[in-house]
Amino acid sequence: MFGIGGGELVFILFIVLMLFGSDKVPEIARTMGKAMAQLKNATNDIKSEIQKGAEANGLDTKSLTDITANINAQINDAKSNLLGDTTNLSSNLLGETATEIDQVKEDIESLSGPIKRQR
């Protein structure tokens, strides 16, 4: 529950008991329960209003699911196209860079060949 362990919950309850006293704790719990119930009811009302509005506009749950699936498919397709292009681009770039580095290394070796230090 919210990532709170048993010991932490007992500690929180102890602090609440110390702050408010044993007389107020049941009243606070009752008030919090009512608030949670009101929040749940408000959320359900909002969901039902959204669903009624969607049905009034000709959208049902199945068509919304289909639309969402199509959008997700298009997004995944675009991602794969973009990532595929960047993978080919990076491999080509790395290959060209490696050949350039090898060529420069050979040029430096040929220039510094007679001048190398003796250890």
Secondary structure by P-SEA (a helix, b strand, c coil): cccccaaaaaaaaaaaaaaccccaaaaaaaaaaaaaaaaaaaaaaaaaaaaaaaaaacccaaaaaaaaaaaaaaaaaaaaaaaaaaaaaaaaaaaaaaaaaaaaaaaaaaaaccccccc
